[in-house]
Amino acid sequence: MAASDSPESLEIEVSDFGPIAEAKVEIRPLTVFLGPSNTGKSYLATLIYALHRAIGRENALSDVEYIFEGGQFDAKFQISPRARTATRELQNNLSQGRQQSNNTEIKFPHALFEELSGGFSLTKRNLHQEICRCFGVASLDTLIRRKCGSESQVIVRSSMGQATEIHECKITLTADLLKFEPKLPEMIRFSDPDEEAWTWALVCNILLDHSEINYGREGRLQSISASFMRQRALLYLARQTVRSIVGPLLQQPAFYLPASRTGLMNTRHLVADTFIENASRAGIGARLRPRLSGVLADHLLMLNQIDQMQGDNPRDVDLGKSIEQSMLGGILRFEGSKEPDSPRLLYRPTGWESDLTLLNVSSMVSELAPVVLYLRHLVSPGNVLIIEEPESHLHPALQVEFVRQLAKLVQSKVRIILTSHSEWLLEALTNIVKRSDIPDNNVDDSTESEVSLDQAQVGAWLFRPNATNTGSLVSEIRQDESGLYQSDFSEVAEKLHNDWANISSIAGDNFG
């Protein structure tokens, strides 16, 4: 049956962050955050999204372009003799690594880290901006949990493959300052050894070369000083070192589907692209409060971007088709128009000969439409899809089917993070995990087509207020001996039953 085939792991630990007092969460291929409102589920999901945005590859220049990118630099910059020796050692390590098949790690001389400390400031700046932008705040102070100290901490831990070393970096948020402190690793990991090792070798040559370098760009030959090149090379090494520390999972593109998708689908054309983008950046470089969080702004921009595709789908595999067929009861399509809001997204129920606009469809269709569109046009295997409250406007039977569809996406290598209040979702997940226990020789017609995930692929985490109600604590929801996930839903059911029994008793006494 299903097996966990992802050798990477990623753990996020936070303290005094928003409503969260303490949390330590392992991000798995399918990760679910459950618990009462205002306990920090969306806070943690948004933080994970911001980390992807700040560190991921989709927002950066290509490696070679980054090295040769223009900018201010110290015309007399030199690396220290100790760092030059360390660079030669790095060259030798790279050469030996290329001689080994499937080598994904090399030893990184610690003397070079002293030269990289300035380069880490680029990552620190990106993190500061993305966290403020995604949360829609002008200052980090807004994100620090009240009734505690003056700072919040975020620790990212990762490991890859068979490596025994756990890589770690600590991010500290204070009122106006973000500290970024990566723990210096013994080994640097390559997610793409062939390409990255070649670029690192180029960087080593640049660091050791005293002469000017001629570089042809767009048909023109430019003479670039060795001093400038060395500084850009060190910035590249700093960026790649950070990515190695946080691991390949955070380097993947992430997409966020916020709650209230029905309203956002119907109002996206009322807000121009430029307004959306500027509204989310009011707090960057100014002391103005953003008018729109980056999560909402990105979602609206993605919807408009999909609109501009006019329904073109160059992908070989349509990841959204299965949800459309099994849940929507119809098809989504784009129709070109001369109107300003062109093209229009239309829905045609099965068996109908005419279309409906999204203003005239059920809230279930409006809620699921952006999920289908993201999967059809934006999300690829390896990417991360974050969905808030996927159960919104779904009948319990459709909630169960949606979990099944998400499990199929995980099998297609899409990583899923959910925030939810749904007991149906958790119980459906229980069956999907339990099904992986069925031996292959016992699979029959009733279970052969059913999707399953093993325990290592699924993580459920409960957010609950602590005893003093001064912040929430996060713990893993583990399966009991029967395979059920034990959450606080049973407490609600028990209280309802006790209330019913008490009411029935009083009503009976009065009747007598």
C-alpha positions in Angstrom: 0.0 0.0 0.0 1.1 3.6 0.4 4.5 4.3 1.7 6.3 7.5 2.7 8.8 8.3 0.0 10.0 11.7 1.2 13.4 11.5 2.9 13.3 15.1 4.0 11.9 16.4 7.3 11.1 19.9 8.4 10.2 21.0 12.0 9.0 24.5 12.9 9.2 25.5 16.6 7.7 28.8 17.7 7.3 30.5 21.1 5.3 33.6 22.1 4.2 34.1 18.5 0.8 35.7 18.0 -1.7 33.6 20.0 0.8 30.7 20.3 2.7 30.3 23.6 4.5 27.1 22.5 4.4 24.9 19.4 6.7 22.3 17.8 5.3 21.0 14.6 6.7 18.6 12.1 5.6 19.4 8.5 4.6 16.2 6.8 3.3 15.6 3.2 -0.3 16.1 4.7 -0.3 18.3 7.8 -3.5 19.3 9.6 -3.9 22.1 12.2 -7.1 21.7 14.3 -8.5 23.5 17.3 -10.7 26.3 18.5 -10.7 29.7 16.8 -8.0 32.3 17.8 -5.5 29.7 18.9 -2.9 30.4 16.1 -3.6 27.9 13.3 -3.7 30.5 10.6 -0.8 32.3 12.3 1.5 29.3 12.0 0.2 28.5 8.4 1.0 32.1 7.4 4.4 32.0 9.0 5.2 28.8 7.0 4.1 30.6 3.8 6.3 33.6 4.6 9.3 31.3 5.1 8.7 29.8 1.7 8.3 33.2 0.1 11.5 34.5 1.7 13.7 31.5 1.1 12.2 29.7 -1.8 13.7 29.6 -5.3 10.7 31.0 -7.2 11.3 34.6 -6.0 15.0 34.7 -6.7 17.2 35.3 -9.8 18.9 32.3 -11.3 22.1 31.4 -9.6 24.4 32.7 -12.3 22.4 35.9 -12.9 22.6 36.6 -9.1 26.4 36.4 -9.1 26.6 38.9 -11.9 23.8 41.2 -10.8 24.8 44.9 -10.4 24.8 46.8 -7.2 26.8 48.7 -4.7 30.1 47.2 -3.6 33.4 47.9 -1.9 36.0 48.5 -4.7 38.8 47.4 -2.4 37.1 44.3 -1.0 39.4 41.3 -0.3 38.7 38.0 1.4 41.0 37.1 4.3 44.0 34.7 3.7 42.3 32.2 6.0 39.2 32.4 3.9 41.2 31.8 0.7 42.7 28.7 2.3 39.2 27.6 3.2 38.0 28.2 -0.4 40.7 25.9 -1.7 39.6 23.3 0.7 36.0 23.8 -0.5 37.3 23.3 -4.1 38.9 20.0 -3.1 35.7 18.9 -1.3 33.7 19.7 -4.4 36.1 17.8 -6.7 35.9 14.7 -4.4 32.1 14.9 -4.2 31.7 15.0 -8.0 33.7 11.7 -8.2 31.1 10.0 -6.0 27.8 9.0 -7.5 24.7 10.6 -6.0 26.7 12.6 -3.5 24.4 15.2 -1.9 26.7 16.5 0.9 30.1 18.2 1.1 32.1 19.4 4.1 32.0 23.2 4.3 35.1 24.8 5.9 34.0 26.9 8.8 36.5 29.7 8.1 34.3 30.6 5.1 31.3 31.2 7.4 33.1 34.2 8.9 33.0 35.8 5.5 29.4 34.9 4.9 28.0 36.7 8.0 27.4 39.9 6.0 25.6 37.9 3.3 23.1 36.5 5.8 21.7 40.0 6.1 20.1 39.6 2.7 18.1 36.6 4.0 17.3 38.5 7.2 15.9 41.4 5.2 13.8 39.2 3.0 12.4 37.4 6.0 11.6 40.6 7.8 9.8 42.0 4.8 7.9 38.8 3.9 6.7 38.2 7.5 5.4 41.8 7.8 3.9 41.6 4.3 2.2 38.2 4.7 0.6 39.2 8.0 -0.3 42.7 6.8 1.5 44.5 9.7 3.8 47.5 9.7 5.9 46.2 12.6 7.0 42.8 14.0 5.9 44.1 17.4 2.3 43.3 16.4 3.2 39.6 16.1 4.7 39.2 19.6 2.4 37.5 22.1 1.2 39.9 24.7 1.7 39.2 28.5 5.1 37.7 27.7 8.6 39.0 27.0 9.6 41.4 24.3 10.4 38.8 21.6 9.1 35.8 19.7 11.3 33.0 18.5 11.0 30.7 15.5 13.4 27.7 15.0 13.6 25.8 11.8 15.1 22.3 11.9 15.6 20.1 8.9 17.3 16.9 7.8 17.6 15.1 4.5 18.1 11.6 3.4 20.2 9.4 5.6 22.1 12.3 7.1 22.5 12.2 10.8 23.1 15.9 11.3 20.1 18.1 12.0 20.4 21.5 10.5 18.9 24.5 12.5 18.5 28.2 12.3 16.9 30.5 14.8 14.8 33.6 14.0 14.1 36.1 16.7 11.4 38.8 16.3 11.5 42.0 18.4 9.6 45.2 18.0 11.6 46.5 15.0 14.4 43.9 14.5 14.6 40.4 13.1 17.7 38.4 14.1 18.7 35.5 11.9 21.1 33.0 13.4 21.9 29.9 11.4 23.7 27.1 13.3 26.9 26.4 11.4 26.6 22.9 9.9 29.4 20.4 9.3 28.0 19.5 5.9 26.3 21.4 3.2 23.5 19.6 1.3 22.8 19.8 -2.4 19.2 19.1 -3.5 20.5 19.1 -7.1 24.1 18.0 -6.9 25.1 18.3 -10.6 23.8 21.8 -11.1 24.7 23.2 -7.7 28.2 21.7 -7.5 29.0 23.3 -10.9 27.9 26.7 -9.7 29.8 26.4 -6.4 32.9 25.5 -8.4 32.4 28.7 -10.4 32.1 30.7 -7.2 35.3 29.2 -5.8 37.2 30.3 -8.9 35.8 33.8 -8.6 36.8 34.1 -4.9 40.4 33.0 -5.7 40.8 35.1 -8.9 42.5 38.5 -8.7 42.0 39.6 -12.3 39.0 41.3 -13.9 36.5 39.0 -15.4 34.9 39.5 -18.9 31.3 38.4 -18.9 29.1 38.6 -22.0 25.5 39.6 -21.3 22.9 40.1 -24.0 25.6 40.1 -26.6 27.7 42.8 -24.9 31.0 42.2 -23.2 31.4 43.8 -19.8 34.5 44.1 -17.7 33.6 43.5 -14.0 36.1 44.0 -11.3 37.3 41.0 -9.3 36.4 42.8 -6.1 32.8 43.2 -7.1 32.6 39.6 -8.3 34.0 38.3 -5.0 31.3 40.1 -3.0 28.6 38.8 -5.3 30.0 35.3 -5.0 30.0 35.5 -1.2 26.4 36.6 -1.3 25.5 33.6 -3.4 27.3 31.3 -1.0 25.4 32.8 1.9 22.1 32.4 0.2 22.8 28.8 -0.8 24.1 28.0 2.7 20.9 29.3 4.2 18.9 27.1 1.8 21.0 24.1 2.7 20.3 24.7 6.4 16.6 25.0 6.1 16.4 22.1 3.7 14.8 21.5 0.3 11.2 21.6 1.5 11.2 25.3 2.3 12.7 26.0 -1.1 9.6 24.8 -2.9 7.0 27.3 -4.1 4.0 27.6 -1.8 0.4 28.7 -2.5 -2.1 29.9 0.1 -5.8 29.6 -0.3 -7.3 31.8 2.5 -10.7 31.4 4.2 -13.7 33.3 2.7 -12.9 32.1 -0.8 -16.5 32.6 -2.0 -16.4 36.4 -1.5 -12.9 36.7 -2.9 -13.8 34.8 -6.0 -16.7 37.2 -6.6 -14.9 40.4 -5.9 -11.4 39.9 -7.4 -12.2 42.0 -10.5 -13.1 45.0 -8.4 -9.5 45.4 -7.3 -6.9 46.2 -9.9 -3.6 44.2 -9.8 -1.5 47.3 -9.0 -3.8 48.2 -6.1 -3.6 44.7 -4.7 0.2 44.6 -4.8 0.7 48.1 -3.4 -2.0 47.6 -0.7 0.1 44.7 0.8 3.3 46.6 0.8 2.3 49.7 2.7 4.3 48.6 5.7 7.6 48.0 3.8 9.9 50.9 4.0 7.3 53.1 5.7 5.4 53.3 9.0 2.0 52.9 7.4 -0.2 49.9 8.1 -0.8 47.7 5.1 -4.4 47.8 3.8 -4.3 44.1 2.7 -2.3 41.2 4.0 0.2 39.6 1.7 -1.8 36.3 1.9 -4.9 37.9 0.6 -3.1 40.0 -1.9 -1.2 37.0 -3.3 -4.4 35.1 -3.6 -6.2 37.8 -5.5 -3.2 38.3 -7.8 -3.1 34.5 -8.5 -6.8 34.5 -9.4 -6.2 37.4 -11.8 -3.2 35.7 -13.2 -5.2 32.6 -13.9 -7.9 34.7 -15.5 -5.3 36.1 -17.9 -4.4 32.6 -18.9 -7.9 32.4 -20.4 -8.2 28.8 -19.4 -5.0 27.6 -21.2 -3.6 24.6 -19.5 -0.1 23.7 -20.8 0.3 21.0 -18.2 0.5 17.3 -19.1 -1.5 16.5 -15.9 -4.5 18.4 -14.7 -4.3 18.1 -10.9 -7.6 19.8 -10.4 -9.7 17.5 -12.7 -10.4 14.8 -10.1 -11.9 17.3 -7.6 -13.9 18.9 -10.5 -15.3 15.6 -11.6 -16.0 14.0 -8.2 -17.3 17.1 -6.2 -18.4 20.0 -8.4 -21.1 18.2 -10.4 -20.1 20.2 -13.4 -17.2 21.8 -15.2 -15.4 25.2 -14.9 -14.4 27.1 -18.0 -13.3 30.5 -19.1 -15.1 32.6 -21.6 -13.4 35.5 -23.4 -15.3 38.9 -23.4 -14.8 42.5 -24.4 -15.8 43.6 -21.0 -13.2 45.0 -18.5 -13.4 41.9 -16.4 -12.6 39.5 -19.3 -12.3 36.6 -19.3 -15.2 35.3 -17.2 -15.1 32.1 -15.2 -18.2 30.1 -15.8 -19.7 26.9 -14.3 -21.8 24.5 -16.2 -23.6 21.8 -14.2 -23.7 18.3 -15.6 -26.5 17.9 -18.1 -27.1 21.6 -18.6 -26.8 23.4 -21.9 -26.1 26.8 -20.4 -23.5 28.3 -18.0 -23.8 30.1 -14.7 -21.5 32.9 -13.5 -20.0 32.4 -10.0 -22.4 34.9 -8.7 -25.2 32.5 -9.3 -23.7 29.2 -8.1 -23.8 27.6 -4.7 -21.2 28.6 -2.1 -19.8 25.0 -2.4 -18.8 25.6 -6.0 -17.4 29.0 -5.2 -15.3 27.6 -2.4 -13.9 24.7 -4.5 -13.4 26.7 -7.7 -10.2 28.4 -6.6 -8.8 25.0 -5.3 -9.4 23.5 -8.8 -8.0 26.5 -10.6 -4.8 26.5 -8.4 -4.3 22.8 -9.0 -5.0 23.1 -12.7 -2.8 26.2 -13.5 -0.3 26.9 -10.7 0.5 23.9 -8.4 3.0 21.3 -9.4 4.3 18.1 -7.7 6.7 19.1 -5.0 4.9 22.4 -4.3 3.1 23.3 -1.1 -0.6 24.1 -1.0 -2.0 25.7 2.2 -5.8 25.7 2.5 -7.7 27.4 5.3 -10.9 25.7 6.5 -11.5 23.4 3.5 -14.7 22.2 5.1 -16.4 25.6 4.6 -19.8 25.3 2.8 -19.3 21.5 2.3 -21.8 18.9 3.4 -20.2 16.2 5.6 -20.2 13.7 2.8 -18.3 16.2 0.6 -15.9 16.9 3.4 -15.0 13.2 3.5 -14.6 13.1 -0.3 -12.4 16.3 -0.2 -10.0 14.6 2.2 -9.8 11.6 -0.1 -9.0 14.0 -3.0 -6.3 15.7 -0.9 -4.8 12.3 -0.1 -4.6 11.6 -3.9 -2.7 14.9 -4.3 -0.2 13.8 -1.7 0.3 10.6 -3.6 1.0 12.9 -6.6 3.8 14.6 -4.6 1.9 17.8 -3.7 2.4 18.7 -0.1 -0.8 19.9 1.8 -1.2 22.0 4.9 -4.7 22.5 6.3 -6.4 24.5 9.0 -9.7 23.1 10.1 -12.5 22.7 12.6 -14.0 19.6 11.1 -14.5 16.3 12.9 -15.5 14.7 9.6 -12.2 15.7 8.1 -10.2 14.0 11.0 -12.3 10.9 10.9 -11.9 10.6 7.1 -8.2 10.9 7.6 -8.3 8.1 10.2 -9.7 5.7 7.6 -7.2 6.8 4.9 -4.3 6.1 7.3 -5.8 2.9 8.6 -6.3 1.6 5.1 -2.5 1.5 4.6 -2.4 -1.3 7.2 -4.3 -3.7 4.8 -1.8 -6.3 3.5 -1.5 -6.3 -0.3 -2.8 -9.9 -0.5 -6.0 -8.8 1.3 -6.9 -6.0 -1.2 -10.2 -6.7 -2.9 -12.6 -4.8 -5.2 -14.0 -2.7 -2.3 -10.6 -1.3 -1.3 -8.4 -1.6 -4.4 -9.4 1.9 -5.8 -9.3 3.6 -2.4 -6.5 6.0 -1.5 -4.3 5.4 1.5 -1.4 7.2 3.3 0.8 5.8 5.9 1.4 7.3 9.4 4.7 8.9 8.4 2.9 10.9 5.6 0.2 12.4 7.9 0.5 14.8 10.9 -2.4 16.2 12.9 -1.8 18.9 15.5 -4.2 20.3 18.1 -4.1 24.0 19.1 -5.6 24.6 22.6 -5.6 27.5 25.1 -3.3 26.8 28.0 -4.6 26.4 31.6 -4.2 30.2 32.3 -5.7 31.2 28.9 -2.6 33.3 28.1 -1.7 31.6 24.9 -2.2 28.3 23.1 -0.2 25.1 23.3 0.2 22.8 20.3 0.5 19.1 20.6 0.4 16.2 18.1 -2.9 14.4 17.8 -1.8 10.8 18.0 -3.7 7.6 17.0 -4.9 5.4 19.7 -4.7 1.6 19.7 -7.7 1.3 17.4 -6.1 3.8 14.9 -8.4 6.7 15.8 -7.1 10.3 16.1 -7.9 11.5 19.6 -9.0 15.2 19.5 -11.2 17.5 21.6 -14.2 16.8 19.4 -15.3 14.0 21.8 -15.4 16.5 24.6 -17.9 18.6 22.7 -20.0 15.6 22.0 -19.9 14.4 25.6 -20.9 17.9 26.8 -23.8 18.0 24.4 -25.0 14.5 25.5 -24.7 15.5 29.2 -26.7 18.7 28.5 -29.4 16.6 26.7 -29.6 14.2 29.6 -29.9 17.0 32.1 -32.5 18.8 30.0 -34.5 15.6 29.6 -34.3 14.9 33.3 -35.7 18.3 34.2 -38.3 18.3 31.5 -39.4 14.8 32.7 -39.7 16.1 36.3 -41.7 19.1 35.2 -44.0 16.9 33.1 -44.6 14.6 36.1 
